[in-house]
Amino acid sequence: MYTLGIGDVTHDTSVCLMRDNEILVAIELERLTKIKHNLQLDSNLFSIIEQGKNVHDILKKWTVAYRENQFNSAIDYCLDYADISPKDIAMMVVSTLYNDPVYQEKSIFIDHHLAHSASTYYPSHFENAAILVMDAYGYLNKSKTSISTLFAQGDNNTINILDKIVGHHDHTIAELQQGARESHMVFTNSLGTLYQNVSMLLGMGYYGDGKTMGLASYGKMNPKFNPIREHVTFLSAGKIELDNRAIFLLVKNWLDSAHGRLTENQLFYYKADIAYAHQKLLEDMILHLCNYLYKISPSENLCLAGGVALNSVANYRILQETPFKNIFIQPAAGDAGISIGAALYGAHAINNLPRSNLNTKKLFSPFLGKSYKDTEDCTLQKNRVQQYRVNVSEEDLYTEIAKQISHKKIIGWFNGRSEIGPRALGARSILADPRDPQMKDVLNQKVKHRENFRPFAPAILEEEVGRYFENIRIAPYMLLIANANENAKEEIPATIHVDNTARVQTVNAEMNPDFYGLIKAFYHLTGVPVILNTSFNLAGKPIVETPEDAIDCFLTMSLDGLYLDGDFYLK
């Protein structure tokens, strides 16, 4: 039985295909459209809202006229992988809008936050778990309200909704003026909107929340910015009330007054202090919500989803400071994972198929895209760079690549099936030597062309993680930070952030044997079981999907080498 999951939201849209209780393939539309976050709608959304039009009706019309064509390319991607046709699909589970006539009779619609819940609970190893979903908002109804936080409980195949926090969208605030188009919607009681707003105001771009998290580490507690906390109420019952409108205006005024008054360096740290204040507020709110969830669902296990669950700093504090002993967050925790949740809900909640991972305890694999190895297109693309090919035997291949990395060469790594989610996890990565203290600046300035304050992750052999990092054992998806010890600061400085932490990726041979083999080869050469890992993409573009994407990057970026499905190229 084939089940198709559709994650139909205004950004980070995706499609997932399951056969019985197994995920076969999943793809984010951004990998096909080459537009990061697939933001075609969002670029027009604010003007639509400001004109006073009915967003609900606009979304419906836009879906029919344009969006379904986008989804059809992603659906074809999944059908091609499985070598099936639309008639083979038994059920399509959708969150929230997509309804192509081909699948109309087979369509089941589920709520956005229920799909988030399914996306994290069902791939976990837990027979029962508390579930916390935190994002900006879900599907806006005609009264402009939506869930912003959901409390749930998973028990075998069942997900029970326990409680929720609802927010309200207000687009009539005259004081925002131009700022309304430059920032996210004003939405009350929403942790995700709080962080998205400050990210935009700080100049981090649309969905630049990860940048803000990195910038916060350069900041300190500045009493000037404490007033943001006056607009948050930590309710004794365990919930929160959050006035994002007031906080938005506060921060906007602070930044407006700082521009032209402070030097560039002073402005950087001023912004860092604002980021720090928001990061700490977010963490405190999350801990408050987690403690409430534990009271109403006292499990040792916690599953997180929603875009806020990508905040690795907050996730680490959950493990350290709440009663939960085990935490699971799948790598596409944001809206890119909605299609996975929809498909899993169809398989387990609707059709009551068993969760196969419960017995095997096998980690959820993020490598859900296509493999292009040995395809005609891959061969054609390799011909474009034949002059750079390094003749090396298969048994010596990883040793040769590891040697080049140890000689400060920066390597694009394209291997097997692409990973889903915002983190490059060893299928579509750029790799470098973590021992070189200058490597962070080289990568940011010459290769990634991004802000100098942004850190890079250490990909480390799972069994060696205790050599460098405290209180962490398994972190395969880069969703937990860890404190670095003296060994890390001395041996792998390029991966250690300014606050002596790192967003760790542990690598084992079962989930990603090739990437594990490369790190192992680097370990044998250097005595260091770590390689610096960052996403394989041009600035402002999605992570590469195809061999053509990889070779385009190799030829246009300041990369020294490229590993492409079994062959190695060196400029």
C-alpha positions as CSV (number, residue, x, y, z in Angstrom):
1,M,0.0,0.0,0.0
2,Y,1.4,3.4,-1.0
3,T,0.6,6.5,1.0
4,L,1.5,10.0,-0.2
5,G,2.1,12.8,2.4
6,I,1.8,16.4,1.3
7,G,3.2,19.2,3.5
8,D,1.3,22.2,1.9
9,V,2.4,25.3,3.7
10,T,3.6,28.7,2.5
11,H,7.3,27.8,2.9
12,D,9.5,24.7,3.2
13,T,7.0,22.6,1.4
14,S,7.6,18.9,0.8
15,V,6.3,15.5,-0.4
16,C,6.8,12.1,1.1
17,L,6.0,8.6,-0.2
18,M,5.5,5.5,2.0
19,R,5.0,1.9,1.2
20,D,3.1,0.2,4.0
21,N,5.0,1.3,7.2
22,E,8.3,2.3,5.5
23,I,9.3,5.7,4.2
24,L,10.6,5.3,0.7
25,V,11.4,8.9,-0.3
26,A,10.9,12.5,0.6
27,I,11.9,15.7,-1.1
28,E,11.6,19.4,-0.3
29,L,10.4,21.6,-3.1
30,E,13.3,24.0,-2.7
31,R,15.7,21.3,-4.0
32,L,13.7,21.2,-7.2
33,T,12.8,24.9,-7.6
34,K,16.3,26.1,-6.5
35,I,14.5,28.8,-4.4
36,K,15.5,28.6,-0.7
37,H,12.5,27.8,1.5
38,N,10.4,27.8,-1.7
39,L,9.2,31.3,-0.8
40,Q,7.2,32.3,-3.9
41,L,4.1,32.9,-1.9
42,D,5.6,34.6,1.1
43,S,7.2,37.3,-1.1
44,N,3.6,38.4,-2.0
45,L,1.8,37.6,1.2
46,F,2.3,40.9,3.0
47,S,1.0,43.0,0.1
48,I,-2.0,40.6,-0.1
49,I,-2.7,41.1,3.6
50,E,-2.2,44.9,3.5
51,Q,-4.8,45.2,0.8
52,G,-7.3,43.7,3.2
53,K,-8.0,40.7,1.0
54,N,-9.2,37.4,2.4
55,V,-6.1,35.4,2.9
56,H,-8.0,32.1,3.0
57,D,-9.5,32.7,-0.4
58,I,-6.3,34.0,-1.9
59,L,-4.5,30.8,-0.7
60,K,-7.1,28.6,-2.2
61,K,-6.9,30.4,-5.6
62,W,-3.1,30.5,-5.6
63,T,-3.0,26.8,-4.7
64,V,-5.1,25.8,-7.7
65,A,-3.5,28.2,-10.2
66,Y,0.2,27.7,-9.3
67,R,1.1,25.6,-6.3
68,E,-0.3,22.3,-7.5
69,N,2.1,22.5,-10.5
70,Q,4.9,22.8,-8.0
71,F,3.7,19.9,-5.9
72,N,3.3,17.8,-9.0
73,S,7.0,18.0,-9.8
74,A,7.8,16.8,-6.3
75,I,5.2,14.1,-6.5
76,D,6.7,12.9,-9.8
77,Y,10.1,12.8,-8.1
78,C,8.7,10.4,-5.5
79,L,6.7,8.3,-8.0
80,D,9.8,8.0,-10.2
81,Y,11.8,6.8,-7.3
82,A,9.3,4.0,-6.5
83,D,8.6,3.4,-10.2
84,I,4.9,3.7,-9.7
85,S,2.0,5.8,-11.2
86,P,-0.7,7.9,-9.5
87,K,-3.2,5.0,-9.7
88,D,-0.9,3.0,-7.3
89,I,-1.4,5.6,-4.5
90,A,-4.0,4.2,-2.1
91,M,-4.2,7.3,0.1
92,M,-3.0,10.9,0.2
93,V,-2.7,12.6,3.6
94,V,-2.5,16.4,3.3
95,S,-1.7,19.2,5.5
96,T,-3.4,21.7,4.6
97,L,-4.6,22.8,1.2
98,Y,-3.4,20.8,-1.8
99,N,-6.2,18.8,-3.5
100,D,-5.3,17.8,-7.0
101,P,-8.2,16.3,-8.9
102,V,-6.1,13.1,-9.6
103,Y,-6.1,12.3,-5.9
104,Q,-9.2,14.0,-4.8
105,E,-11.1,10.9,-3.8
106,K,-8.1,9.5,-2.0
107,S,-7.3,12.7,0.0
108,I,-7.5,13.0,3.8
109,F,-6.8,16.4,5.4
110,I,-5.1,16.7,8.8
111,D,-4.2,19.7,10.9
112,H,-0.8,21.3,10.5
113,H,0.2,20.7,14.2
114,L,-1.0,17.1,14.2
115,A,1.3,16.5,11.2
116,H,4.1,18.1,13.1
117,S,3.4,15.8,16.1
118,A,3.3,12.7,13.8
119,S,6.6,13.7,12.2
120,T,8.5,13.5,15.4
121,Y,6.7,10.9,17.5
122,Y,6.3,8.1,14.9
123,P,10.0,8.1,13.8
124,S,11.2,7.9,17.5
125,H,11.9,4.7,19.3
126,F,9.4,5.6,22.1
127,E,6.3,3.5,22.7
128,N,5.0,6.5,24.6
129,A,6.2,10.0,24.8
130,A,5.2,13.6,25.5
131,I,5.0,15.7,22.4
132,L,5.6,19.4,22.1
133,V,5.1,21.3,18.9
134,M,6.4,25.0,18.8
135,D,6.3,27.1,15.7
136,A,5.0,30.4,14.4
137,Y,1.4,29.3,13.6
138,G,-0.4,26.7,11.5
139,Y,-3.3,27.2,9.2
140,L,-5.0,30.6,9.7
141,N,-8.7,30.4,9.9
142,K,-11.1,33.1,8.9
143,S,-11.0,34.6,12.4
144,K,-7.2,34.9,11.9
145,T,-6.4,32.6,14.8
146,S,-4.2,29.5,14.8
147,I,-2.4,27.2,17.2
148,S,1.1,28.3,17.9
149,T,2.0,25.6,20.5
150,L,0.6,22.1,20.8
151,F,0.9,19.7,23.8
152,A,0.2,16.1,22.9
153,Q,1.0,12.5,24.0
154,G,2.0,9.6,21.9
155,D,1.0,6.1,22.9
156,N,1.9,3.3,20.5
157,N,0.0,4.3,17.3
158,T,-2.2,6.9,18.9
159,I,-1.5,10.7,19.3
160,N,-3.7,12.4,21.8
161,I,-4.0,16.2,21.9
162,L,-3.7,17.4,25.5
163,D,-3.7,21.2,25.3
164,K,-2.8,24.1,23.0
165,I,-1.8,27.7,22.9
166,V,-3.7,29.8,20.3
167,G,-2.5,33.1,18.8
168,H,-4.1,35.8,16.8
169,H,-2.8,37.5,13.7
170,D,-3.2,41.3,13.5
171,H,-2.2,42.9,10.2
172,T,-3.8,46.3,10.9
173,I,-1.1,47.8,13.0
174,A,-0.4,51.2,11.4
175,E,2.8,51.7,13.5
176,L,4.6,48.9,11.7
177,Q,4.2,50.5,8.3
178,Q,7.2,49.4,6.1
179,G,8.4,47.1,8.9
180,A,5.3,44.8,8.4
181,R,6.6,43.9,5.0
182,E,10.2,43.4,6.2
183,S,9.3,41.3,9.2
184,H,7.0,38.3,9.9
185,M,3.4,38.7,10.7
186,V,2.5,40.0,14.1
187,F,1.1,37.0,15.8
188,T,0.4,36.8,19.5
189,N,1.5,33.9,21.8
190,S,3.9,32.6,19.3
191,L,7.5,31.6,20.1
192,G,8.3,31.2,16.4
193,T,7.0,34.6,15.5
194,L,9.0,36.2,18.3
195,Y,12.2,34.8,16.9
196,Q,11.4,35.3,13.3
197,N,10.6,39.0,13.9
198,V,13.9,39.7,15.7
199,S,15.8,37.9,13.0
200,M,14.3,40.1,10.3
201,L,14.8,43.3,12.4
202,L,18.5,42.3,13.0
203,G,19.0,42.0,9.2
204,M,19.3,38.2,9.2
205,G,16.8,37.8,6.4
206,Y,13.6,35.8,6.0
207,Y,13.8,32.6,8.1
208,G,17.3,33.6,9.2
209,D,16.6,32.3,12.7
210,G,19.7,30.1,12.7
211,K,21.9,33.2,12.2
212,T,20.3,34.9,15.2
213,M,21.1,31.9,17.3
214,G,24.7,32.1,16.2
215,L,24.8,35.9,16.8
216,A,23.4,35.5,20.3
217,S,26.6,33.8,21.5
218,Y,28.5,37.1,20.9
219,G,26.0,39.0,23.1
220,K,25.6,39.4,26.9
221,M,22.8,40.2,29.2
222,N,22.1,43.9,28.7
223,P,19.6,45.5,31.1
224,K,18.5,47.9,28.3
225,F,16.8,45.0,26.6
226,N,15.0,43.5,29.6
227,P,11.8,45.3,28.8
228,I,10.9,42.6,26.2
229,R,10.2,40.3,29.2
230,E,7.6,42.7,30.4
231,H,5.4,41.6,27.5
232,V,5.5,37.9,28.4
233,T,3.4,36.4,31.1
234,F,4.4,33.0,32.5
235,L,1.1,31.6,33.6
236,S,0.9,29.6,36.7
237,A,-1.0,26.9,34.8
238,G,2.1,26.4,32.7
239,K,1.3,28.3,29.5
240,I,2.4,31.7,28.3
241,E,0.9,34.9,26.9
242,L,3.2,36.7,24.5
243,D,2.6,40.2,23.0
244,N,4.8,40.1,19.8
245,R,3.4,43.4,18.7
246,A,4.8,45.3,21.6
247,I,8.2,43.4,21.4
248,F,8.4,44.1,17.7
249,L,7.9,47.9,18.2
250,L,10.4,48.0,21.1
251,V,13.2,46.3,19.1
252,K,12.4,48.3,16.0
253,N,12.8,51.6,18.0
254,W,16.0,50.4,19.6
255,L,17.5,49.6,16.3
256,D,16.3,52.8,14.6
257,S,17.9,54.8,17.3
258,A,21.2,52.9,17.1
259,H,21.7,53.2,13.3
260,G,23.9,56.3,12.6
261,R,24.8,56.7,16.2
262,L,27.0,53.6,16.7
263,T,30.1,52.5,14.9
264,E,29.9,49.3,12.8
265,N,31.6,47.4,15.5
266,Q,29.4,48.8,18.3
267,L,26.3,48.1,16.2
268,F,27.4,44.5,15.9
269,Y,27.6,43.9,19.6
270,Y,24.4,46.0,20.2
271,K,22.6,43.6,17.8
272,A,24.3,40.6,19.5
273,D,22.9,41.8,22.9
274,I,19.4,42.0,21.4
275,A,19.8,38.5,19.9
276,Y,21.1,37.2,23.3
277,A,18.0,38.7,25.1
278,H,15.6,37.0,22.7
279,Q,17.5,33.7,22.8
280,K,17.4,33.6,26.6
281,L,13.8,34.6,26.7
282,L,13.0,31.8,24.1
283,E,14.8,29.3,26.2
284,D,13.0,30.3,29.4
285,M,9.6,30.0,27.7
286,I,10.5,26.6,26.3
287,L,11.6,25.3,29.7
288,H,8.3,26.6,31.2
289,L,6.3,24.8,28.5
290,C,8.3,21.6,28.9
291,N,7.7,21.6,32.7
292,Y,4.0,22.1,32.1
293,L,3.9,19.3,29.5
294,Y,5.6,16.9,31.9
295,K,2.9,17.6,34.5
296,I,0.1,16.6,32.1
297,S,2.1,13.9,30.4
298,P,4.8,12.6,32.8
299,S,6.8,10.5,30.4
300,E,10.6,10.1,30.4
301,N,10.5,10.7,26.7
302,L,10.0,13.9,24.8
303,C,9.4,14.5,21.1
304,L,9.8,18.0,19.7
305,A,8.7,19.5,16.4
306,G,8.1,22.8,14.7
307,G,10.6,25.3,13.6
308,V,11.5,26.3,17.1
309,A,12.7,22.8,17.7
310,L,15.6,23.6,15.4
311,N,17.1,25.8,18.1
312,S,19.8,23.5,19.3
313,V,20.9,25.7,22.2
314,A,17.4,25.5,23.7
315,N,17.2,21.8,23.0
316,Y,20.3,21.2,25.1
317,R,18.8,23.1,28.0
318,I,15.7,20.9,27.9
319,L,17.9,17.8,28.4
320,Q,19.8,19.5,31.3
321,E,17.0,21.3,33.1
322,T,13.7,19.5,32.7
323,P,12.5,16.1,34.0
324,F,12.6,14.5,30.5
325,K,15.5,12.0,30.2
326,N,15.2,11.3,26.5
327,I,14.6,13.7,23.6
328,F,13.9,13.0,20.0
329,I,13.8,15.6,17.2
330,Q,13.9,14.5,13.6
331,P,16.1,16.5,11.2
332,A,13.3,18.1,9.3
333,A,11.7,19.4,12.5
334,G,10.3,22.6,10.7
335,D,7.7,22.7,8.0
336,A,9.9,20.6,5.7
337,G,8.9,17.6,7.9
338,I,5.1,18.1,7.5
339,S,4.9,15.7,4.6
340,I,6.7,13.0,6.6
341,G,4.3,13.5,9.5
342,A,1.2,13.4,7.2
343,A,2.4,10.2,5.5
344,L,3.2,8.6,8.9
345,Y,-0.1,9.6,10.3
346,G,-1.8,7.9,7.4
347,A,0.2,4.7,7.9
348,H,0.0,4.4,11.7
349,A,-3.0,6.4,13.0
350,I,-5.4,5.8,10.1
351,N,-4.4,2.4,8.8
352,N,-3.0,1.2,12.2
353,L,0.2,-0.3,10.6
354,P,2.9,-1.3,13.1
355,R,5.8,1.0,13.8
356,S,8.7,-1.1,12.5
357,N,11.4,1.0,14.2
358,L,10.2,0.1,17.7
359,N,11.7,-3.4,17.5
360,T,14.9,-2.6,15.6
361,K,15.6,0.7,17.5
362,K,17.1,1.9,14.3
363,L,17.8,5.6,14.1
364,F,15.6,7.6,11.7
365,S,17.6,8.1,8.5
366,P,17.5,11.6,7.0
367,F,18.8,10.3,3.7
368,L,15.4,10.1,1.9
369,G,16.1,11.7,-1.4
370,K,17.2,10.1,-4.7
371,S,20.6,8.6,-5.4
372,Y,22.0,9.6,-8.8
373,K,24.9,7.2,-8.8
374,D,25.3,5.3,-12.1
375,T,22.6,7.3,-13.8
376,E,23.0,8.7,-17.3
377,D,22.8,12.2,-16.0
378,C,25.5,11.6,-13.5
379,T,27.8,10.3,-16.2
380,L,27.1,13.3,-18.4
381,Q,27.9,15.7,-15.6
382,K,31.1,14.0,-14.7
383,N,32.3,14.5,-18.2
384,R,32.2,18.2,-17.6
385,V,35.0,17.9,-15.0
386,Q,36.9,15.0,-16.4
387,Q,40.1,17.0,-16.6
388,Y,40.1,17.3,-12.8
389,R,39.6,13.6,-12.0
390,V,42.1,12.0,-9.7
391,N,43.1,8.5,-10.5
392,V,43.0,6.6,-7.3
393,S,41.9,3.0,-6.4
394,E,38.6,2.5,-4.6
395,E,40.4,1.2,-1.5
396,D,42.5,4.3,-1.3
397,L,39.8,6.8,-2.2
398,Y,38.9,7.9,1.3
399,T,42.5,8.1,2.4
400,E,43.3,10.4,-0.5
401,I,40.3,12.7,0.2
402,A,41.2,12.7,3.9
403,K,44.8,13.6,3.0
404,Q,43.7,16.5,0.9
405,I,41.5,17.8,3.7
406,S,44.4,17.5,6.1
407,H,46.4,19.7,3.7
408,K,43.7,22.4,4.1
409,K,41.9,21.6,0.9
410,I,38.1,22.4,1.0
411,I,36.1,19.5,-0.5
412,G,32.5,19.3,-1.8
413,W,31.1,15.9,-0.8
414,F,28.2,14.5,-2.9
415,N,27.3,11.0,-1.8
416,G,24.2,8.8,-2.3
417,R,20.7,9.9,-1.3
418,S,20.2,13.5,-0.4
419,E,19.2,14.4,3.2
420,I,16.0,16.1,4.2
421,G,16.0,19.2,6.4
422,P,18.1,22.3,6.7
423,R,21.3,20.6,7.9
424,A,23.9,18.9,5.7
425,L,24.5,15.6,7.4
426,G,27.1,13.9,5.1
427,A,25.3,13.4,1.8
428,R,25.5,17.0,0.4
429,S,28.3,18.6,2.5
430,I,31.4,20.9,2.2
431,L,34.2,19.4,4.3
432,A,37.3,21.0,5.7
433,D,40.0,20.6,8.4
434,P,38.7,21.4,11.8
435,R,42.3,21.8,13.2
436,D,43.0,25.0,11.3
437,P,41.9,28.0,13.4
438,Q,41.7,30.1,10.3
439,M,39.4,27.7,8.4
440,K,36.2,29.2,9.8
441,D,37.1,32.6,8.4
442,V,38.2,31.2,5.1
443,L,35.0,29.3,4.7
444,N,32.7,32.2,5.6
445,Q,34.5,34.8,3.5
446,K,35.8,32.9,0.4
447,V,33.5,29.9,0.1
448,K,30.1,30.4,1.7
449,H,30.2,34.2,1.4
450,R,28.2,34.7,4.6
451,E,28.6,36.5,8.0
452,N,31.8,36.0,9.8
453,F,30.2,35.2,13.1
454,R,28.4,32.1,11.9
455,P,29.9,28.8,13.2
456,F,30.5,25.4,11.6
457,A,29.7,22.0,12.9
458,P,32.1,19.1,13.9
459,A,31.1,15.8,12.4
460,I,32.6,13.3,14.8
461,L,32.8,9.5,15.1
462,E,30.0,8.6,17.5
463,E,32.3,6.6,19.7
464,E,34.8,9.4,20.1
465,V,32.3,12.2,21.1
466,G,33.3,12.1,24.8
467,R,36.9,13.1,23.9
468,Y,35.8,16.6,23.0
469,F,32.3,17.3,24.3
470,E,30.5,17.2,27.6
471,N,27.1,15.6,28.4
472,I,26.3,14.3,24.9
473,R,26.4,10.8,23.4
474,I,24.3,10.6,20.2
475,A,23.4,13.7,18.1
476,P,23.1,12.6,14.5
477,Y,21.1,15.5,13.2
478,M,23.0,18.6,14.5
479,L,20.1,19.5,16.8
480,L,21.9,19.7,20.1
481,I,24.8,21.9,21.1
482,A,27.4,20.7,23.6
483,N,30.0,22.3,25.7
484,A,33.5,21.9,24.4
485,N,36.4,20.8,26.6
486,E,40.0,21.8,26.4
487,N,40.8,19.0,23.9
488,A,38.2,20.5,21.5
489,K,39.5,24.0,21.9
490,E,43.0,22.9,21.2
491,E,42.5,20.3,18.5
492,I,39.4,21.3,16.5
493,P,39.2,25.1,17.0
494,A,37.5,25.8,13.6
495,T,34.3,24.1,14.9
496,I,34.1,25.7,18.3
497,H,31.9,28.7,18.7
498,V,32.8,31.9,20.5
499,D,30.9,30.6,23.6
500,N,32.9,27.4,23.7
501,T,30.1,25.3,22.3
502,A,29.5,23.3,19.1
503,R,26.5,22.1,17.2
504,V,27.7,18.5,17.2
505,Q,26.9,15.8,14.6
506,T,27.7,12.3,15.7
507,V,28.3,9.8,12.8
508,N,28.1,6.0,12.9
509,A,28.7,3.4,10.4
510,E,25.1,2.1,10.2
511,M,23.4,5.3,9.2
512,N,26.1,6.7,6.9
513,P,28.9,4.2,6.2
514,D,30.7,6.3,3.6
515,F,30.9,9.5,5.6
516,Y,31.9,7.4,8.6
517,G,34.6,5.8,6.5
518,L,36.0,9.2,5.4
519,I,36.1,10.5,9.0
520,K,37.8,7.3,10.0
521,A,40.4,7.8,7.3
522,F,41.0,11.3,8.5
523,Y,41.4,10.0,12.1
524,H,44.0,7.5,11.0
525,L,46.0,10.2,9.2
526,T,45.7,13.0,11.8
527,G,44.7,11.4,15.1
528,V,41.6,13.6,15.1
529,P,38.2,11.8,14.6
530,V,36.4,15.0,13.4
531,I,35.8,16.7,10.1
532,L,34.3,20.2,9.7
533,N,30.9,19.8,8.0
534,T,28.8,22.5,6.4
535,S,26.1,22.6,3.8
536,F,27.0,22.2,0.1
537,N,25.3,25.2,-1.5
538,L,25.9,28.6,-3.0
539,A,25.0,31.6,-0.8
540,G,21.3,32.1,-0.6
541,K,20.5,28.8,-2.5
542,P,19.2,25.5,-1.2
543,I,21.5,22.6,-0.5
544,V,22.5,20.9,-3.8
545,E,20.3,18.0,-5.0
546,T,21.7,16.8,-8.3
547,P,25.1,16.0,-9.8
548,E,24.6,19.1,-12.0
549,D,24.1,21.3,-8.9
550,A,27.2,19.9,-7.3
551,I,29.4,20.4,-10.4
552,D,28.1,23.9,-10.9
553,C,29.1,24.7,-7.3
554,F,32.5,23.1,-7.8
555,L,33.2,25.2,-10.8
556,T,31.9,28.5,-9.4
557,M,32.8,28.3,-5.7
558,S,36.2,28.4,-4.1
559,L,36.3,24.7,-3.6
560,D,39.5,22.7,-4.1
561,G,37.9,19.3,-4.7
562,L,34.8,17.4,-5.3
563,Y,33.8,13.8,-4.3
564,L,30.9,12.8,-6.6
565,D,29.4,9.3,-6.0
566,G,32.7,7.3,-6.2
567,D,34.9,9.7,-8.2
568,F,37.2,12.4,-6.8
569,Y,38.1,15.6,-8.6
570,L,40.8,18.1,-7.6
571,K,41.5,21.6,-9.1
